[in-house]
Amino acid sequence: MTQHPADPGRHRLPRRRLLAGAASLPVLAALAACADPTTVSSAAGPGGSDGGSSDGGSGGSSSIDTSGTQKRIRTSVDEKLAKAVPESFRKDGRLTVATTVVGGPPLCFMADDNKTPIGSEPDIAQLAADKLGLDLDLRITSWENWPLKLKAGEFEVVHSNVGINDERLETFDFASYRRAFMTFLVKKGAGLGLGEPDSVSGRVIAVGNGTNQEALLMRWNEDLQKDGKDPAELKSFSSDADVLLALGAGRIDAYFAPYETMSYVASTRDDVETQGKIDELSPGKTLVAATFTRGTGIAEVYAKALQATIDEGTYAKVLDRWGLSEEAVTESRAHTKENP
C-alpha cells in the first residue's frame, strides 16, 4: 500500500495502539497471501457480522480473474531505451523486481494455486521489463523489509503500491505509474458519512501503522483539536481477522485503507461497504511509483519505458484488467529529491 512514515512530532496525539510497530500493511488483504484469494471476501461469511457494498456497487462476486494460469499482458522491446539502461542493471539481462503478496487483490496476491503472484503490480513490472529488453525476475518480500533489502541490492526495483512522499525522496528515486486513493471500509448501511476531516471526530478508526492513511488521519486529528473538537481514536491490528471482528462487533467504526483493496473487499462481500474516495495526501495527489535506490540512474529511463506503455495502450489494458482504470495517469516521469 502506499505508505508514509509518520512524523515523530505528531505521536503526542492521544491514540490507543493495539500493536506497537506493526507492519504497515492493509490488514484485511492479508488473507490473499495465505490461500485462495477469494477468502478475502468470506472471512466472516456473506451477511456476517463484519459489515458489504462499495461506492461503485453492492456486494457480490468480483469479476477479477484469480487463476494462476492467466497470461500477463506483454509488449515489445524499445531498443533505444534498452541501450539507455545503466550497465549495472542490464549486464545480467534481468530486471529483479520485488513485490509483496499481502497488498491484496487487485494489486498483488497469490492466485488460486497459492503459488503464483498475480495482480496489477506484477503486470506493470512485466511491461517495464519487456520495454527495456530485460527478463522479469519477480521476488516476493515483505513491506517492512523492502527498503533495507532494496538499499542492500537484493533487488533492483520495488513494485508494491509504494507512494511517493518527501521522506522517501531522501532515500529513493521513483518512476510514477498510478494515482493513489484511500477509503473507509464500514459495516453495510452504517451511514457514517465518512470522507471529510470533521466526519472522523470522535470515531474509532483502524489504520495501518506508518501508512499514508495514518499520516492523513493524524493531520486531521491535529486540525480537529485546534478547532476544539474530539480527534479520532486510531487503532492498529495484527491481523485481518482481528479487524473484521472489531468492525463486526462495533469496537471500531471503520477501517481506513487503500481504495483499490477495500473496493475489492466490498465487491466480494455482502456485509461491508466503502465510504469516501480520498486523495492520499489531500489536497495534494499521491502517485504510486516504481522505487529504486537513490542515485542509481535508472529512474529516468524506467519512466520513459512506462510512458511508452501508456502511449501504446498496453498500460491501459493492465489497469482495465484489474479494475483500476480510474487510477490511470497520462504521464510517467522520474521523481527524485532534486526533482520531486
C-alpha positions as CSV (number, residue, x, y, z in Angstrom):
1,M,0.0,0.0,0.0
2,T,1.1,3.5,-0.2
3,Q,3.0,4.3,2.9
4,H,4.1,7.5,4.7
5,P,6.4,7.4,7.7
6,A,4.7,9.3,10.5
7,D,6.2,12.5,11.8
8,P,7.6,11.6,15.3
9,G,6.5,15.0,16.5
10,R,2.9,14.0,15.9
11,H,2.9,11.0,18.2
12,R,1.8,13.2,21.1
13,L,-1.8,12.9,19.8
14,P,-4.0,10.8,22.1
15,R,-4.2,7.4,20.5
16,R,-4.5,3.9,21.7
17,R,-2.3,1.4,19.9
18,L,-3.0,-2.3,20.0
19,L,0.2,-3.2,18.2
20,A,3.4,-1.3,18.6
21,G,5.5,-1.2,15.5
22,A,3.1,-3.3,13.4
23,A,3.9,-3.7,9.7
24,S,2.3,-1.0,7.6
25,L,0.1,-3.3,5.5
26,P,-3.5,-3.4,4.6
27,V,-4.6,-6.0,7.2
28,L,-7.8,-7.1,5.6
29,A,-5.9,-8.1,2.4
30,A,-3.5,-10.4,4.2
31,L,-5.8,-13.4,3.7
32,A,-5.0,-13.2,0.0
33,A,-1.4,-14.2,0.7
34,C,-2.4,-17.3,2.7
35,A,-4.7,-19.2,0.5
36,D,-7.4,-18.8,-2.1
37,P,-7.7,-15.1,-2.7
38,T,-11.5,-15.3,-2.6
39,T,-11.2,-15.9,1.1
40,V,-10.7,-12.2,1.4
41,S,-14.4,-11.8,0.8
42,S,-15.6,-14.5,3.1
43,A,-13.6,-14.2,6.3
44,A,-16.9,-13.6,8.2
45,G,-19.2,-15.1,5.6
46,P,-21.7,-13.3,3.5
47,G,-24.1,-11.3,5.6
48,G,-21.9,-11.9,8.7
49,S,-21.4,-9.5,11.5
50,D,-18.5,-7.6,9.9
51,G,-20.3,-5.3,7.9
52,G,-20.8,-5.2,2.2
53,S,-21.1,-2.9,-0.8
54,S,-18.9,-0.2,-2.3
55,D,-19.1,3.2,-3.8
56,G,-19.3,1.5,-7.1
57,G,-22.0,-1.1,-6.4
58,S,-23.3,-3.6,-4.0
59,G,-21.7,-6.8,-2.6
60,G,-21.3,-9.8,-4.8
61,S,-18.8,-11.7,-6.9
62,S,-15.8,-9.8,-8.2
63,S,-15.0,-10.1,-11.9
64,I,-11.3,-10.2,-11.3
65,D,-9.6,-13.4,-12.6
66,T,-7.7,-15.0,-9.6
67,S,-6.5,-18.1,-11.5
68,G,-2.8,-18.9,-11.7
69,T,-3.0,-19.9,-15.4
70,Q,-3.7,-16.5,-16.8
71,K,-1.1,-14.9,-19.0
72,R,0.4,-11.5,-18.4
73,I,-0.1,-8.7,-21.0
74,R,3.2,-8.3,-22.8
75,T,4.8,-5.7,-25.0
76,S,7.8,-5.3,-27.3
77,V,11.3,-4.0,-26.6
78,D,12.3,-0.4,-27.3
79,E,15.9,-0.8,-28.5
80,K,16.7,2.8,-27.8
81,L,15.5,2.6,-24.2
82,A,17.2,-0.8,-23.7
83,K,20.5,0.7,-24.7
84,A,20.0,3.6,-22.2
85,V,19.6,1.2,-19.2
86,P,22.6,1.6,-16.9
87,E,25.1,-1.2,-17.4
88,S,24.8,-2.3,-13.8
89,F,21.1,-3.1,-14.5
90,R,21.4,-4.7,-17.9
91,K,24.6,-6.7,-17.6
92,D,22.8,-9.9,-16.5
93,G,19.8,-9.4,-18.8
94,R,17.3,-9.5,-15.9
95,L,15.2,-6.9,-14.0
96,T,14.9,-8.0,-10.4
97,V,11.6,-6.7,-9.1
98,A,10.4,-7.1,-5.5
99,T,6.7,-7.1,-4.6
100,T,4.6,-8.1,-1.7
101,V,1.7,-10.5,-1.9
102,V,-0.2,-9.1,1.1
103,G,-1.4,-6.0,-0.7
104,G,-4.4,-8.0,-1.7
105,P,-6.5,-8.0,-4.9
106,P,-6.2,-6.4,-7.3
107,L,-2.6,-5.1,-6.6
108,C,-0.6,-8.3,-5.8
109,F,-1.7,-11.5,-4.3
110,M,-1.3,-15.3,-4.6
111,A,-3.5,-16.9,-7.3
112,D,-5.9,-19.7,-6.6
113,D,-2.9,-22.2,-6.9
114,N,-1.4,-20.5,-3.8
115,K,2.0,-20.2,-5.6
116,T,1.6,-17.7,-8.5
117,P,1.8,-14.0,-7.6
118,I,-0.6,-12.1,-9.8
119,G,-2.1,-8.6,-9.9
120,S,-1.6,-5.1,-11.4
121,E,1.9,-4.7,-9.8
122,P,3.5,-7.8,-11.4
123,D,1.8,-6.9,-14.7
124,I,3.1,-3.4,-14.8
125,A,6.6,-4.6,-13.8
126,Q,6.4,-7.1,-16.7
127,L,5.6,-4.3,-19.2
128,A,8.5,-2.3,-18.0
129,A,10.9,-5.2,-18.2
130,D,9.7,-6.0,-21.7
131,K,10.1,-2.5,-22.9
132,L,13.7,-2.4,-21.5
133,G,14.6,-5.7,-23.1
134,L,15.1,-7.4,-19.8
135,D,13.7,-10.7,-18.3
136,L,11.5,-10.1,-15.3
137,D,12.8,-11.8,-12.2
138,L,10.0,-11.3,-9.7
139,R,10.9,-11.7,-6.0
140,I,8.5,-11.8,-3.0
141,T,9.3,-9.7,0.0
142,S,7.5,-8.1,3.0
143,W,6.5,-4.5,3.2
144,E,8.7,-3.9,6.3
145,N,11.8,-5.4,4.6
146,W,11.8,-3.9,1.1
147,P,13.5,-0.6,2.0
148,L,16.6,-2.2,3.6
149,K,16.7,-5.0,1.0
150,L,16.5,-2.6,-1.9
151,K,19.3,-0.5,-0.5
152,A,21.3,-3.7,0.1
153,G,21.0,-4.6,-3.6
154,E,18.9,-7.8,-3.1
155,F,16.7,-6.5,-5.9
156,E,16.7,-3.5,-8.2
157,V,13.1,-2.3,-8.3
158,V,10.1,-2.4,-6.0
159,H,6.6,-2.6,-7.4
160,S,4.4,-2.7,-4.3
161,N,1.9,0.2,-4.4
162,V,4.6,2.4,-3.0
163,G,3.6,6.1,-2.8
164,I,6.0,9.0,-3.3
165,N,6.4,11.2,-0.3
166,D,9.1,13.7,0.9
167,E,10.6,11.3,3.4
168,R,11.1,8.6,0.8
169,L,12.6,11.0,-1.7
170,E,15.5,11.4,0.7
171,T,16.4,7.7,0.1
172,F,14.8,6.6,-3.1
173,D,14.1,7.6,-6.7
174,F,10.8,6.8,-8.4
175,A,9.1,6.4,-11.7
176,S,5.4,7.1,-11.3
177,Y,2.6,5.0,-12.9
178,R,-0.7,5.3,-11.0
179,R,-2.8,7.6,-8.8
180,A,-3.5,6.6,-5.3
181,F,-6.7,6.9,-3.3
182,M,-8.0,5.7,0.0
183,T,-11.3,5.0,1.6
184,F,-13.1,3.9,4.7
185,L,-14.5,0.4,5.0
186,V,-17.6,0.3,7.2
187,K,-20.4,-2.0,8.0
188,K,-23.1,-2.0,5.4
189,G,-25.7,0.6,6.0
190,A,-23.6,2.3,8.7
191,G,-24.4,5.8,7.2
192,L,-21.5,7.5,8.9
193,G,-20.8,9.9,6.0
194,L,-17.0,9.4,6.4
195,G,-14.7,11.3,4.0
196,E,-14.0,14.7,5.4
197,P,-12.0,15.7,8.5
198,D,-15.0,16.6,10.6
199,S,-16.6,13.2,9.8
200,V,-14.0,11.3,11.8
201,S,-14.3,13.4,15.0
202,G,-14.8,11.0,17.9
203,R,-14.8,7.9,15.7
204,V,-12.7,4.8,16.3
205,I,-10.7,4.1,13.1
206,A,-8.5,1.2,12.3
207,V,-5.4,2.1,10.3
208,G,-2.0,0.6,9.4
209,N,1.0,2.0,11.3
210,G,3.3,4.1,9.2
211,T,1.0,4.5,6.3
212,N,-0.1,7.5,4.3
213,Q,-3.6,6.8,5.7
214,E,-2.3,7.1,9.2
215,A,-0.4,10.3,8.3
216,L,-3.6,11.9,6.9
217,L,-5.7,10.9,9.9
218,M,-3.1,12.3,12.3
219,R,-3.1,15.6,10.3
220,W,-6.9,15.7,10.5
221,N,-6.7,15.0,14.2
222,E,-4.4,17.9,14.7
223,D,-6.9,20.2,12.9
224,L,-9.8,18.8,14.9
225,Q,-8.0,19.5,18.1
226,K,-7.2,23.1,17.0
227,D,-10.9,23.6,16.4
228,G,-11.7,22.2,19.9
229,K,-13.2,19.0,18.5
230,D,-12.5,15.4,19.6
231,P,-9.9,13.6,17.5
232,A,-10.5,10.2,16.1
233,E,-9.1,7.3,18.1
234,L,-6.7,5.4,15.9
235,K,-6.1,1.6,16.4
236,S,-3.8,-0.9,14.7
237,F,-4.5,-4.6,14.5
238,S,-2.1,-7.6,13.9
239,S,-4.4,-9.5,11.5
240,D,-7.3,-9.2,9.1
241,A,-9.4,-11.4,11.2
242,D,-9.0,-9.1,14.2
243,V,-10.0,-6.0,12.3
244,L,-13.0,-7.8,10.8
245,L,-14.1,-9.0,14.2
246,A,-13.7,-5.5,15.6
247,L,-15.7,-4.0,12.8
248,G,-18.5,-6.5,13.2
249,A,-18.6,-6.2,17.0
250,G,-18.7,-2.4,16.8
251,R,-15.4,-1.9,18.5
252,I,-14.3,0.2,15.6
253,D,-16.3,2.4,13.3
254,A,-14.2,2.0,10.1
255,Y,-11.0,0.8,8.6
256,F,-9.1,3.4,6.6
257,A,-7.1,1.8,3.8
258,P,-6.2,1.9,0.1
259,Y,-9.2,2.4,-2.1
260,E,-8.3,-0.4,-4.5
261,T,-8.1,-3.2,-2.0
262,M,-11.1,-2.1,0.0
263,S,-13.2,-1.7,-3.1
264,Y,-12.3,-5.3,-3.9
265,V,-13.2,-6.5,-0.4
266,A,-16.6,-4.7,-0.7
267,S,-17.3,-6.0,-4.1
268,T,-16.9,-9.6,-2.9
269,R,-18.8,-9.3,0.4
270,D,-22.4,-8.6,1.4
271,D,-21.8,-7.0,4.7
272,V,-19.4,-4.1,4.2
273,E,-19.2,-1.0,2.0
274,T,-16.8,1.8,1.4
275,Q,-17.3,5.5,2.2
276,G,-15.4,8.3,0.6
277,K,-12.7,8.3,-2.1
278,I,-9.8,10.5,-0.9
279,D,-6.5,11.6,-2.4
280,E,-3.8,10.0,-0.2
281,L,-2.3,13.4,0.8
282,S,-5.3,15.5,0.0
283,P,-5.3,18.3,-1.1
284,G,-2.2,17.1,-2.9
285,K,-2.1,14.0,-5.0
286,T,0.0,10.9,-4.2
287,L,1.4,8.8,-7.1
288,V,2.2,5.2,-6.9
289,A,5.7,4.5,-8.4
290,A,8.4,2.0,-9.2
291,T,11.0,2.5,-6.5
292,F,14.8,2.5,-6.8
293,T,17.8,3.1,-4.6
294,R,18.6,6.8,-4.9
295,G,21.2,7.8,-7.4
296,T,21.3,4.5,-9.4
297,G,20.4,6.4,-12.6
298,I,17.5,4.0,-13.6
299,A,14.5,6.2,-12.8
300,E,14.6,8.3,-15.9
301,V,14.8,5.5,-18.5
302,Y,12.3,3.4,-16.5
303,A,9.8,6.3,-16.6
304,K,10.3,6.5,-20.3
305,A,9.6,2.8,-20.6
306,L,6.4,3.2,-18.6
307,Q,5.4,6.2,-20.7
308,A,5.9,4.1,-23.9
309,T,3.4,1.5,-22.5
310,I,0.9,4.3,-21.7
311,D,1.2,5.7,-25.2
312,E,0.8,2.3,-26.9
313,G,-2.2,1.2,-24.7
314,T,-0.8,-1.9,-23.0
315,Y,-0.7,0.0,-19.7
316,A,-4.5,0.8,-20.1
317,K,-5.1,-2.9,-20.7
318,V,-3.4,-3.9,-17.5
319,L,-5.4,-1.3,-15.4
320,D,-8.6,-2.4,-17.1
321,R,-7.9,-6.0,-16.4
322,W,-7.6,-5.3,-12.7
323,G,-10.4,-2.7,-12.4
324,L,-8.0,0.2,-11.9
325,S,-8.8,2.4,-14.9
326,E,-9.9,5.3,-12.7
327,E,-6.4,5.5,-11.3
328,A,-4.6,5.7,-14.6
329,V,-2.1,8.5,-15.3
330,T,-1.3,10.0,-18.7
331,E,2.3,10.7,-17.8
332,S,5.1,8.7,-16.1
333,R,8.2,10.6,-15.1
334,A,11.1,10.3,-12.8
335,H,10.8,11.7,-9.3
336,T,14.0,12.4,-7.3
337,K,14.9,14.5,-4.3
338,E,16.2,17.2,-6.8
339,N,13.1,16.9,-9.0
340,P,10.2,15.7,-6.9
